[in-house]
Amino acid sequence: MPWQVFFFIPLWTCSAMIACALVLPRKSRGFINKSLIFLQMVRQGLKKKYDLYHSNDLNTLPQGYLCSRIWRKSKLVYDSHEVQTSRTGYNSPVYGMAERFLVKRVDVMIAENHTRAKYTEQLYGIYPNVVHNYPEISRPEESSQVNLHELLEIPLHEPILLYQGGIQIGRGLDKIIEAVPLFDRGVVVMIGDGKIKPELVAMVRERGLEQKVRFLPKVPVEDLLHYTRNAYLGFQVLNNICFNHYSASSNKLFEYMMSGVPVVACSFPEIQRVVEGEQIGVCVDSHSPESIAGGVNRLLGDVQLYKSGKENSLKSRQKFNWKSEKESFIKIYKEVII
């Protein structure tokens, strides 16, 4: 009987795994920890009889497959928010092999945008449903704000040039710092944490840019827009180091939009489509500090361009929000269940 088999296995293996984790090298302990989490997720998934299992990204698809296909006969939705087969930190061919096997065994797959849907079709011959991962509409101008000029003691005449998000490789943050001496004015503020933050702090110090580049720790998502609305412009200058970056729609782009903040953005297809299509900023070569500086200086110097970018951002949030995508998402669920 499935229930007896399922609960019997963790009962004796979990104790052994925990004991091994105390004596094995770090990589082995990491594998064991992930295995325990995997088993716990499957256990939770089998607690009730569900009509549908929803796997968010590839790292939960095997669990969804086991729950919906092996022990139960339920529907399975694979909602892929990332391109796991071409993403920094996911270089193992195992990811591609796993996705190739599992994607043809789901009832429906969802991709974040059409660039990623086409990529999936090229890999597996399947064109997923597209549901954009837009945020809930918000109006931060109607609530209190965190005054970054006051908090960081930045002179009021210096516009805040904001980056918010993970401080990770491939986000173009080093290129922004290299571009800072070329900016006509402004102070760069980076809000977030991540692996390369110490390197960037050291880079700023070595170049004597402490007064031109400031750092703040990660802010809770529900509070972030109170910081964002202080910005003169926002950066989203991903580097093309993997297809996951190249094909990104970028939540941060829409967070700037919600606050009416024009952007300096990379020229990748999905981001460029929104930025230039809605006229909410300028697109640049995100690998070039000179190009980034050119985009910043355009928004600093062209009052009409900046004003229209700000106005268009506020208008565009009526279009690029979850309310506009929710119906498509619900329709997919209804079709799968029925």
Residue frames as qw, qx, qy, qz and C-alpha x, y, z in Angstrom:
[[0.000, 0.888, 0.460, 0.000, 0.00, 0.00, 0.00],
 [0.410, 0.646, -0.025, 0.643, 1.44, 3.40, -1.02],
 [0.333, -0.841, 0.104, -0.413, 0.84, 5.10, 2.32],
 [0.871, -0.461, 0.136, 0.105, 2.62, 2.37, 4.27],
 [0.798, 0.238, 0.088, 0.547, 5.57, 2.35, 1.90],
 [0.219, 0.781, 0.004, 0.585, 5.85, 6.13, 1.86],
 [0.428, -0.813, 0.182, -0.349, 5.93, 6.67, 5.61],
 [0.935, -0.289, 0.097, 0.180, 8.09, 3.64, 6.32],
 [0.722, 0.426, -0.030, 0.544, 10.97, 4.84, 4.14],
 [0.053, 0.770, -0.198, 0.604, 11.52, 8.26, 5.82],
 [0.743, -0.637, 0.023, -0.201, 11.15, 6.65, 9.27],
 [0.871, -0.326, 0.167, 0.328, 14.44, 4.76, 9.10],
 [0.651, 0.427, 0.129, 0.615, 16.28, 6.68, 6.37],
 [0.049, -0.912, -0.021, -0.407, 15.85, 10.13, 7.94],
 [0.683, -0.705, 0.179, 0.067, 17.71, 9.08, 11.09],
 [0.829, -0.016, 0.273, 0.488, 20.54, 7.65, 9.01],
 [0.409, 0.705, 0.180, 0.551, 20.70, 10.78, 6.85],
 [0.287, -0.926, 0.055, -0.239, 20.88, 13.07, 9.88],
 [0.793, -0.499, 0.247, 0.245, 23.67, 10.97, 11.39],
 [0.736, 0.259, 0.282, 0.558, 25.64, 11.05, 8.13],
 [0.180, 0.888, 0.145, 0.399, 25.15, 14.79, 7.80],
 [0.492, -0.861, 0.128, 0.023, 27.12, 15.32, 11.02],
 [0.689, -0.438, 0.452, 0.359, 30.26, 13.57, 9.76],
 [0.684, 0.417, 0.434, 0.412, 30.31, 13.95, 5.97],
 [0.316, -0.054, 0.166, 0.932, 31.90, 16.84, 4.01],
 [0.223, 0.400, 0.216, -0.862, 29.88, 19.99, 3.37],
 [0.392, 0.195, -0.549, -0.712, 28.80, 19.03, -0.18],
 [0.322, -0.156, -0.931, -0.064, 27.53, 15.67, 1.04],
 [0.010, -0.388, -0.658, 0.645, 25.67, 17.33, 3.89],
 [0.294, 0.323, -0.103, -0.893, 24.09, 19.73, 1.41],
 [0.408, 0.033, -0.772, -0.487, 22.88, 16.83, -0.71],
 [0.248, -0.281, -0.895, 0.242, 21.43, 15.08, 2.32],
 [0.100, 0.377, 0.394, -0.832, 19.68, 18.26, 3.49],
 [0.393, 0.234, -0.363, -0.812, 18.12, 18.72, 0.06],
 [0.373, -0.077, -0.899, -0.216, 17.03, 15.07, 0.06],
 [0.097, -0.343, -0.773, 0.524, 15.32, 15.54, 3.41],
 [0.259, 0.376, 0.092, -0.885, 13.51, 18.62, 2.14],
 [0.384, 0.127, -0.686, -0.605, 12.50, 16.69, -0.99],
 [0.293, -0.217, -0.930, 0.053, 11.02, 13.86, 1.07],
 [0.021, 0.394, 0.565, -0.725, 9.23, 16.30, 3.36],
 [0.328, 0.288, -0.204, -0.876, 7.65, 18.07, 0.37],
 [0.422, -0.025, -0.813, -0.400, 6.42, 14.77, -1.06],
 [0.194, -0.283, -0.856, 0.385, 5.07, 13.79, 2.35],
 [0.169, 0.390, 0.308, -0.851, 3.14, 17.05, 2.63],
 [0.363, 0.227, -0.468, -0.773, 1.88, 16.66, -0.93],
 [0.422, -0.098, -0.873, -0.224, 0.38, 13.26, -0.13],
 [0.067, 0.086, 0.703, -0.702, -1.39, 14.30, 3.07],
 [0.502, 0.447, 0.397, -0.625, -4.61, 15.11, 1.23],
 [0.534, 0.362, 0.691, 0.326, -6.27, 14.11, -2.01],
 [0.055, 0.604, -0.087, -0.791, -5.65, 17.07, -4.31],
 [0.697, 0.622, 0.340, -0.107, -7.21, 17.54, -7.75],
 [0.575, 0.758, -0.081, 0.297, -4.17, 19.39, -9.02],
 [0.686, -0.494, 0.041, 0.533, -0.50, 19.85, -8.15],
 [0.327, 0.936, -0.021, 0.131, 1.26, 23.07, -9.13],
 [0.799, -0.229, 0.051, 0.554, 5.06, 22.91, -9.44],
 [0.093, 0.989, -0.073, -0.093, 6.74, 26.30, -9.36],
 [0.160, 0.782, -0.597, -0.080, 10.00, 25.87, -11.31],
 [0.730, 0.280, -0.621, -0.062, 12.02, 22.75, -12.01],
 [0.121, 0.325, -0.792, 0.502, 13.20, 22.26, -8.42],
 [0.501, 0.010, 0.601, -0.623, 9.66, 21.27, -7.38],
 [0.680, 0.274, -0.380, -0.564, 8.63, 19.39, -10.53],
 [0.405, 0.146, -0.902, 0.041, 9.95, 15.95, -9.47],
 [0.132, 0.103, 0.756, -0.633, 7.96, 16.22, -6.23],
 [0.559, 0.295, 0.085, -0.770, 4.85, 17.22, -8.15],
 [0.581, 0.279, -0.667, -0.375, 5.38, 14.34, -10.56],
 [0.203, 0.056, -0.939, 0.271, 5.70, 11.79, -7.76],
 [0.273, 0.209, 0.600, -0.722, 2.60, 13.05, -5.98],
 [0.573, 0.401, 0.022, -0.715, 0.42, 13.34, -9.08],
 [0.660, 0.404, -0.521, -0.359, 1.57, 10.38, -11.15],
 [0.328, 0.258, -0.893, 0.167, 3.13, 7.68, -9.00],
 [0.008, -0.170, -0.857, 0.487, 0.93, 7.49, -5.89],
 [0.344, 0.574, 0.465, -0.580, -2.03, 9.51, -7.13],
 [0.361, 0.373, 0.623, 0.585, -3.66, 10.23, -10.46],
 [0.002, 0.842, 0.310, -0.442, -4.10, 14.00, -10.33],
 [0.504, 0.814, 0.104, 0.269, -3.41, 16.85, -12.72],
 [0.645, -0.420, 0.047, 0.636, 0.04, 18.45, -12.80],
 [0.299, 0.943, 0.075, 0.129, 0.90, 22.03, -13.81],
 [0.713, -0.148, 0.021, 0.685, 4.53, 23.02, -14.40],
 [0.064, 0.988, 0.137, 0.032, 4.91, 26.77, -13.92],
 [0.765, 0.024, 0.018, 0.643, 8.42, 27.70, -15.09],
 [0.091, -0.979, -0.089, 0.157, 9.49, 31.14, -13.84],
 [0.220, -0.754, 0.524, 0.329, 13.16, 30.60, -14.70],
 [0.793, 0.478, -0.359, -0.115, 15.14, 28.95, -17.50],
 [0.748, -0.556, 0.361, -0.013, 16.78, 26.27, -15.38],
 [0.903, 0.179, 0.239, 0.310, 18.72, 24.78, -18.29],
 [0.513, 0.460, 0.006, 0.724, 20.59, 28.06, -18.91],
 [0.383, -0.877, -0.089, -0.277, 20.97, 29.86, -15.59],
 [0.197, 0.630, -0.599, 0.453, 23.92, 30.89, -13.44],
 [0.367, -0.360, 0.714, -0.475, 24.64, 28.24, -10.83],
 [0.821, 0.155, 0.447, -0.321, 22.69, 25.54, -12.68],
 [0.284, 0.645, -0.595, -0.387, 25.31, 24.24, -15.10],
 [0.397, -0.153, 0.905, -0.024, 24.84, 20.52, -14.54],
 [0.328, 0.050, -0.697, -0.636, 23.35, 18.58, -17.50],
 [0.045, -0.269, -0.926, 0.261, 21.14, 16.82, -14.95],
 [0.255, 0.449, 0.333, -0.789, 18.74, 19.79, -15.00],
 [0.421, 0.354, -0.448, -0.705, 18.20, 19.49, -18.74],
 [0.274, 0.018, -0.951, -0.141, 17.79, 15.72, -18.55],
 [0.051, 0.332, 0.793, -0.508, 15.26, 16.01, -15.73],
 [0.347, 0.463, 0.123, -0.807, 13.24, 18.70, -17.47],
 [0.365, 0.262, -0.682, -0.576, 13.24, 16.84, -20.79],
 [0.191, -0.132, -0.972, 0.041, 11.86, 13.73, -19.09],
 [0.021, 0.427, 0.709, -0.561, 9.29, 15.47, -16.91],
 [0.216, 0.335, -0.048, -0.916, 7.99, 18.23, -19.19],
 [0.412, 0.045, -0.687, -0.597, 6.31, 15.72, -21.51],
 [0.361, -0.281, -0.883, 0.106, 4.53, 14.14, -18.57],
 [0.058, 0.292, 0.445, -0.845, 2.75, 17.22, -17.22],
 [0.305, 0.659, 0.686, -0.043, -0.78, 18.24, -18.12],
 [0.280, 0.914, 0.159, 0.246, 0.19, 21.81, -18.90],
 [0.616, -0.170, -0.094, 0.763, 3.29, 23.97, -18.80],
 [0.032, 0.977, 0.209, -0.004, 3.36, 27.73, -18.19],
 [0.625, 0.100, -0.014, 0.774, 6.22, 30.04, -19.20],
 [0.191, -0.631, -0.284, 0.696, 6.75, 33.63, -18.13],
 [0.263, 0.707, -0.130, -0.644, 6.97, 35.15, -21.61],
 [0.846, 0.502, 0.067, -0.164, 7.02, 34.27, -25.31],
 [0.294, 0.734, -0.611, 0.042, 10.81, 34.42, -25.63],
 [0.311, -0.348, 0.847, -0.254, 11.06, 31.64, -23.07],
 [0.795, 0.252, 0.423, -0.355, 8.13, 29.78, -24.60],
 [0.689, 0.657, -0.269, -0.146, 9.91, 29.71, -27.98],
 [0.050, 0.607, -0.777, 0.158, 13.08, 28.47, -26.29],
 [0.590, -0.098, 0.728, -0.336, 11.11, 25.62, -24.69],
 [0.817, 0.474, 0.141, -0.297, 9.59, 24.75, -28.06],
 [0.467, 0.700, -0.540, -0.035, 13.06, 24.55, -29.61],
 [0.147, -0.450, 0.842, -0.260, 14.23, 22.22, -26.83],
 [0.335, 0.046, 0.895, -0.290, 11.23, 19.94, -26.39],
 [0.099, -0.224, -0.759, -0.604, 8.76, 20.62, -29.20],
 [0.213, -0.670, -0.696, 0.143, 6.23, 22.03, -26.72],
 [0.067, 0.445, 0.025, 0.893, 5.00, 25.64, -26.77],
 [0.202, -0.348, -0.747, 0.529, 3.86, 26.45, -23.21],
 [0.102, -0.877, -0.438, -0.169, 0.99, 28.67, -22.19],
 [0.371, 0.286, -0.205, 0.859, 2.27, 32.16, -21.42],
 [0.387, -0.846, -0.361, -0.061, 1.30, 33.94, -18.20],
 [0.333, 0.608, -0.283, 0.662, 3.40, 36.99, -17.39],
 [0.588, -0.400, -0.552, 0.435, 4.60, 37.27, -13.81],
 [0.032, 0.607, 0.017, 0.794, 3.47, 40.86, -13.30],
 [0.162, -0.087, -0.693, 0.697, 3.12, 42.19, -9.73],
 [0.066, -0.744, -0.651, 0.134, -0.06, 43.29, -8.01],
 [0.178, 0.710, 0.139, 0.667, -0.82, 46.91, -8.84],
 [0.495, -0.547, -0.405, 0.539, 0.31, 49.29, -6.12],
 [0.131, 0.860, 0.142, 0.473, 0.20, 53.03, -5.54],
 [0.645, -0.246, -0.365, 0.625, 3.13, 53.89, -3.25],
 [0.129, 0.347, 0.014, 0.929, 2.57, 57.61, -3.82],
 [0.523, -0.585, -0.277, -0.554, -0.52, 57.28, -1.63],
 [0.824, -0.491, -0.244, 0.143, 1.46, 55.98, 1.35],
 [0.372, -0.873, 0.253, 0.188, 4.43, 57.08, 3.44],
 [0.759, 0.559, -0.259, 0.211, 7.92, 57.06, 1.96],
 [0.760, -0.463, 0.038, 0.454, 11.39, 56.40, 3.30],
 [0.217, 0.966, -0.129, -0.055, 13.46, 59.51, 2.63],
 [0.910, 0.083, 0.002, 0.406, 16.72, 58.17, 1.20],
 [0.301, 0.722, -0.152, 0.604, 18.29, 61.62, 1.02],
 [0.449, -0.726, 0.261, -0.452, 17.81, 62.00, 4.75],
 [0.959, -0.264, 0.099, -0.024, 18.61, 58.38, 5.63],
 [0.862, 0.121, 0.083, 0.484, 21.91, 58.36, 3.73],
 [0.256, -0.780, 0.027, 0.571, 22.71, 62.07, 4.17],
 [0.499, 0.280, 0.516, 0.637, 22.69, 62.66, 0.42],
 [0.011, 0.298, 0.012, -0.954, 22.49, 66.33, -0.63],
 [0.498, 0.546, 0.536, -0.409, 19.02, 67.20, -1.92],
 [0.396, 0.718, -0.262, -0.508, 20.38, 68.47, -5.24],
 [0.018, 0.360, -0.902, -0.239, 21.79, 65.00, -6.02],
 [0.805, 0.042, -0.194, -0.559, 19.24, 62.71, -7.73],
 [0.597, -0.297, 0.731, -0.145, 19.07, 59.14, -6.47],
 [0.582, 0.390, -0.604, -0.378, 20.00, 56.55, -9.10],
 [0.679, -0.300, 0.524, -0.418, 18.56, 53.33, -7.71],
 [0.535, 0.159, -0.805, -0.200, 19.24, 49.64, -8.05],
 [0.620, -0.285, 0.501, -0.533, 17.11, 47.28, -5.99],
 [0.933, 0.170, -0.229, -0.217, 17.40, 43.50, -6.00],
 [0.930, -0.269, 0.102, 0.228, 19.91, 40.72, -5.48],
 [0.002, -0.866, 0.467, 0.180, 23.57, 41.75, -5.43],
 [0.868, -0.008, 0.485, 0.103, 24.59, 38.89, -7.71],
 [0.309, -0.295, 0.619, 0.660, 26.89, 38.22, -10.63],
 [0.198, 0.314, 0.770, 0.518, 25.47, 39.12, -14.03],
 [0.011, 0.817, 0.539, -0.205, 23.29, 42.02, -12.84],
 [0.415, 0.672, 0.135, 0.598, 25.62, 44.63, -14.37],
 [0.444, -0.878, -0.155, 0.087, 26.33, 46.19, -10.98],
 [0.641, -0.359, 0.215, 0.643, 30.08, 46.34, -11.53],
 [0.368, 0.418, 0.434, 0.708, 29.41, 48.13, -14.83],
 [0.184, -0.903, -0.322, -0.215, 27.25, 50.69, -13.03],
 [0.577, -0.723, 0.040, 0.378, 30.10, 51.41, -10.60],
 [0.577, -0.027, 0.376, 0.724, 32.56, 51.74, -13.49],
 [0.187, 0.638, 0.472, 0.578, 30.14, 54.20, -15.12],
 [0.333, -0.807, -0.399, 0.279, 29.67, 56.41, -12.03],
 [0.365, -0.467, 0.109, 0.798, 32.56, 58.85, -12.80],
 [0.144, 0.168, 0.584, 0.781, 30.89, 59.50, -16.18],
 [0.085, -0.731, -0.677, -0.016, 27.53, 60.54, -14.68],
 [0.106, 0.632, 0.069, 0.764, 26.76, 64.25, -14.88],
 [0.287, -0.417, 0.451, -0.735, 25.36, 64.09, -11.35],
 [0.851, -0.225, -0.236, -0.412, 23.57, 61.79, -8.93],
 [0.256, -0.457, 0.801, -0.289, 24.30, 59.21, -6.25],
 [0.636, 0.026, -0.718, -0.284, 23.87, 55.48, -6.89],
 [0.524, -0.321, 0.579, -0.537, 21.99, 53.63, -4.14],
 [0.527, 0.105, -0.813, -0.222, 21.99, 49.83, -4.19],
 [0.628, -0.291, 0.402, -0.599, 19.37, 48.14, -2.02],
 [0.949, 0.088, -0.220, -0.207, 19.84, 44.41, -1.48],
 [0.515, -0.581, 0.629, 0.016, 22.20, 41.66, -0.43],
 [0.923, 0.369, -0.056, -0.089, 24.06, 38.90, -2.22],
 [0.918, -0.114, 0.076, 0.371, 27.30, 37.03, -2.83],
 [0.599, 0.357, 0.063, 0.714, 29.21, 39.79, -4.61],
 [0.200, -0.947, -0.183, -0.172, 28.24, 42.65, -2.31],
 [0.619, -0.660, 0.155, 0.397, 31.59, 42.61, -0.44],
 [0.612, 0.115, 0.404, 0.670, 33.40, 42.76, -3.80],
 [0.164, 0.765, 0.366, 0.504, 31.34, 45.75, -4.92],
 [0.417, -0.903, -0.080, 0.067, 31.87, 47.57, -1.61],
 [0.668, -0.405, 0.288, 0.554, 35.63, 47.01, -2.01],
 [0.485, 0.421, 0.449, 0.621, 35.45, 48.18, -5.63],
 [0.062, -0.923, -0.262, -0.276, 33.77, 51.43, -4.55],
 [0.563, -0.781, 0.086, 0.256, 36.35, 51.97, -1.82],
 [0.693, -0.107, 0.368, 0.611, 39.31, 51.34, -4.15],
 [0.332, 0.529, 0.417, 0.660, 37.97, 53.90, -6.63],
 [0.143, -0.151, -0.301, 0.931, 37.23, 56.51, -3.98],
 [0.266, -0.318, -0.512, -0.752, 33.51, 56.56, -4.81],
 [0.188, -0.306, -0.827, 0.432, 32.11, 56.25, -1.28],
 [0.169, 0.408, 0.283, -0.851, 30.16, 59.51, -1.67],
 [0.413, 0.287, -0.431, -0.749, 28.80, 58.48, -5.06],
 [0.640, -0.058, -0.716, -0.273, 27.74, 54.88, -4.36],
 [0.390, -0.337, 0.576, -0.634, 25.83, 53.87, -1.23],
 [0.425, -0.053, -0.892, -0.146, 24.59, 50.47, -0.07],
 [0.573, -0.270, 0.333, -0.698, 21.56, 49.46, 1.96],
 [0.222, -0.075, 0.969, -0.080, 20.63, 45.94, 3.13],
 [0.164, -0.293, -0.839, -0.428, 17.73, 43.96, 1.74],
 [0.344, -0.010, 0.274, -0.898, 14.32, 45.45, 2.44],
 [0.398, 0.287, 0.845, -0.213, 11.09, 43.41, 2.91],
 [0.169, 0.310, 0.690, 0.631, 9.11, 43.28, -0.33],
 [0.108, -0.788, -0.605, -0.048, 6.09, 44.92, 1.28],
 [0.282, -0.827, -0.085, 0.478, 8.23, 47.93, 2.26],
 [0.589, -0.040, 0.400, 0.701, 10.40, 48.19, -0.84],
 [0.249, 0.672, 0.464, 0.521, 8.19, 50.53, -2.87],
 [0.291, -0.934, -0.170, 0.119, 8.40, 53.12, -0.08],
 [0.514, -0.515, 0.347, 0.592, 12.11, 53.29, -0.89],
 [0.506, 0.290, 0.600, 0.548, 11.68, 53.05, -4.66],
 [0.150, 0.880, 0.425, 0.150, 9.55, 56.15, -4.94],
 [0.344, -0.817, 0.112, 0.449, 12.54, 58.26, -3.81],
 [0.614, -0.105, 0.511, 0.592, 14.48, 57.40, -6.95],
 [0.252, 0.633, -0.221, -0.698, 15.05, 59.67, -9.93],
 [0.700, 0.376, -0.489, -0.360, 15.69, 56.62, -12.10],
 [0.827, -0.296, 0.459, -0.136, 16.11, 52.87, -11.69],
 [0.159, 0.543, -0.773, -0.288, 18.65, 50.43, -13.13],
 [0.890, 0.036, 0.427, -0.158, 17.88, 47.05, -14.68],
 [0.382, 0.746, -0.500, -0.219, 21.06, 46.29, -16.62],
 [0.910, -0.138, 0.391, -0.012, 21.31, 42.50, -16.67],
 [0.031, 0.606, -0.693, -0.389, 24.31, 41.05, -18.48],
 [0.866, 0.266, -0.218, -0.362, 23.91, 38.36, -21.13],
 [0.094, -0.509, 0.847, -0.117, 25.68, 35.58, -19.26],
 [0.206, 0.130, 0.969, -0.038, 22.90, 33.00, -19.70],
 [0.147, -0.365, -0.659, -0.641, 19.59, 32.65, -21.53],
 [0.313, -0.638, -0.662, 0.238, 17.73, 33.08, -18.26],
 [0.193, -0.549, -0.096, 0.807, 19.05, 36.66, -18.10],
 [0.049, -0.057, 0.535, 0.842, 18.65, 37.34, -21.82],
 [0.243, -0.396, -0.752, -0.468, 15.01, 36.25, -21.80],
 [0.187, -0.374, -0.675, 0.609, 14.01, 37.86, -18.49],
 [0.073, -0.775, -0.447, -0.441, 10.95, 40.04, -18.13],
 [0.346, 0.169, -0.431, 0.816, 12.26, 41.24, -14.75],
 [0.340, -0.721, -0.595, 0.102, 10.08, 41.90, -11.73],
 [0.378, -0.461, -0.136, 0.791, 12.31, 44.85, -10.84],
 [0.095, 0.181, 0.442, 0.874, 11.34, 46.61, -14.05],
 [0.319, -0.597, -0.590, -0.439, 7.70, 46.54, -12.99],
 [0.492, -0.603, -0.430, 0.458, 8.53, 47.60, -9.44],
 [0.244, -0.191, 0.098, 0.946, 10.09, 50.77, -10.84],
 [0.120, -0.359, -0.589, -0.714, 7.03, 51.19, -13.05],
 [0.394, -0.650, -0.650, 0.014, 4.65, 50.96, -10.07],
 [0.396, -0.636, -0.230, 0.621, 6.50, 53.88, -8.47],
 [0.356, 0.922, 0.152, -0.005, 6.61, 55.98, -11.64],
 [0.405, -0.708, 0.427, 0.391, 10.40, 55.71, -11.87],
 [0.679, 0.667, -0.255, -0.170, 11.93, 55.83, -15.40],
 [0.881, -0.292, 0.331, 0.171, 14.58, 53.20, -16.10],
 [0.245, 0.690, -0.636, -0.242, 17.97, 52.66, -17.65],
 [0.878, -0.039, 0.428, -0.213, 17.65, 49.10, -18.92],
 [0.380, -0.261, 0.782, 0.421, 19.41, 46.43, -20.95],
 [0.474, 0.388, -0.339, -0.714, 18.46, 45.86, -24.59],
 [0.131, -0.003, 0.990, 0.045, 17.21, 42.28, -24.19],
 [0.146, -0.287, -0.701, -0.637, 13.99, 41.41, -26.06],
 [0.331, -0.637, -0.696, -0.020, 11.36, 41.24, -23.29],
 [0.333, -0.602, -0.266, 0.675, 12.73, 44.19, -21.32],
 [0.130, -0.144, 0.345, 0.918, 13.28, 46.31, -24.43],
 [0.112, -0.463, -0.751, -0.457, 9.74, 45.53, -25.61],
 [0.314, -0.762, -0.537, 0.181, 8.31, 47.11, -22.47],
 [0.363, -0.542, -0.047, 0.756, 10.77, 49.98, -22.01],
 [0.083, -0.137, 0.438, 0.885, 10.68, 51.23, -25.59],
 [0.109, -0.448, -0.791, -0.402, 7.12, 50.15, -26.34],
 [0.305, -0.794, -0.516, 0.101, 5.74, 52.03, -23.35],
 [0.297, 0.680, -0.099, 0.663, 8.43, 54.77, -23.48],
 [0.645, -0.751, -0.121, -0.070, 9.32, 54.46, -19.81],
 [0.548, -0.691, 0.343, 0.322, 13.08, 54.98, -20.08],
 [0.436, 0.731, -0.475, -0.223, 16.10, 54.22, -22.26],
 [0.986, -0.048, 0.133, 0.092, 17.75, 50.96, -23.30],
 [0.016, 0.852, -0.516, -0.086, 21.54, 50.68, -23.34],
 [0.753, 0.289, -0.580, 0.119, 24.35, 48.20, -23.91],
 [0.707, -0.677, 0.043, -0.200, 24.46, 46.77, -20.40],
 [0.902, -0.096, -0.015, 0.422, 28.01, 45.47, -20.88],
 [0.465, 0.444, 0.010, 0.766, 29.35, 48.97, -21.55],
 [0.310, -0.556, -0.409, 0.654, 29.88, 51.52, -18.72],
 [0.069, -0.143, 0.240, 0.958, 29.98, 54.26, -21.37],
 [0.265, -0.341, -0.677, -0.596, 26.59, 53.23, -22.74],
 [0.402, -0.589, -0.665, 0.223, 25.10, 53.03, -19.24],
 [0.253, -0.431, -0.167, 0.850, 26.44, 56.51, -18.48],
 [0.047, -0.076, -0.464, -0.881, 24.98, 57.77, -21.75],
 [0.341, -0.512, -0.730, -0.298, 21.54, 56.48, -20.75],
 [0.394, -0.588, -0.491, 0.508, 21.76, 58.02, -17.29],
 [0.195, -0.306, 0.053, 0.931, 22.88, 61.38, -18.66],
 [0.121, -0.308, -0.618, -0.713, 20.05, 61.40, -21.22],
 [0.401, -0.650, -0.640, -0.088, 17.49, 61.07, -18.45],
 [0.420, -0.535, -0.276, 0.680, 19.33, 63.63, -16.33],
 [0.188, -0.251, 0.220, 0.924, 19.63, 66.17, -19.13],
 [0.187, -0.233, -0.615, -0.730, 16.46, 65.77, -21.20],
 [0.278, 0.046, 0.537, -0.795, 13.66, 67.12, -19.03],
 [0.686, 0.174, -0.142, -0.692, 10.90, 66.23, -21.50],
 [0.618, 0.179, -0.759, -0.097, 12.18, 62.67, -21.96],
 [0.150, 0.047, -0.823, 0.545, 12.31, 62.20, -18.22],
 [0.422, 0.091, 0.326, -0.841, 8.89, 63.72, -17.62],
 [0.740, 0.170, -0.345, -0.551, 7.24, 61.55, -20.27],
 [0.493, 0.166, -0.845, 0.124, 9.03, 58.45, -18.91],
 [0.072, 0.006, 0.717, -0.694, 7.64, 59.14, -15.46],
 [0.579, 0.174, 0.119, -0.787, 4.11, 59.77, -16.73],
 [0.698, 0.228, -0.564, -0.377, 4.17, 56.72, -18.98],
 [0.254, 0.138, -0.901, 0.324, 5.36, 54.52, -16.11],
 [0.308, 0.111, 0.592, -0.737, 2.36, 55.49, -14.02],
 [0.687, 0.273, -0.146, -0.657, 0.02, 54.85, -16.96],
 [0.552, 0.304, -0.757, -0.171, 1.65, 51.50, -17.78],
 [0.087, -0.137, 0.880, -0.447, 1.07, 50.03, -14.35],
 [0.668, 0.193, 0.264, -0.668, -2.61, 49.81, -15.32],
 [0.781, 0.410, -0.362, -0.300, -1.56, 47.36, -18.04],
 [0.580, 0.333, -0.709, 0.223, 1.38, 45.45, -16.55],
 [0.365, -0.366, 0.596, -0.614, -0.12, 44.08, -13.35],
 [0.116, -0.025, 0.990, -0.082, -1.35, 40.75, -12.07],
 [0.499, 0.419, 0.476, -0.590, -5.02, 41.65, -12.48],
 [0.541, 0.582, -0.303, -0.527, -4.52, 41.69, -16.24],
 [0.332, 0.366, -0.861, -0.123, -2.91, 38.22, -16.20],
 [0.379, -0.108, 0.780, -0.486, -5.00, 36.52, -13.53],
 [0.770, 0.311, 0.160, -0.534, -7.84, 35.64, -15.88],
 [0.627, 0.496, -0.578, -0.160, -5.46, 33.80, -18.22],
 [0.041, 0.339, -0.878, 0.336, -4.08, 31.88, -15.26],
 [0.552, 0.069, 0.597, -0.578, -7.53, 30.92, -13.96],
 [0.760, 0.418, -0.172, -0.467, -8.60, 29.85, -17.45],
 [0.426, 0.432, -0.795, 0.014, -5.68, 27.40, -17.63],
 [0.207, -0.143, 0.839, -0.482, -6.67, 25.89, -14.28],
 [0.685, 0.240, 0.314, -0.612, -10.29, 25.47, -15.36],
 [0.708, 0.465, -0.418, -0.328, -9.29, 23.78, -18.61],
 [0.250, 0.375, -0.875, 0.178, -6.94, 21.38, -16.82],
 [0.318, -0.033, 0.773, -0.548, -9.38, 20.38, -14.09],
 [0.720, 0.339, 0.195, -0.573, -12.37, 20.03, -16.41]]
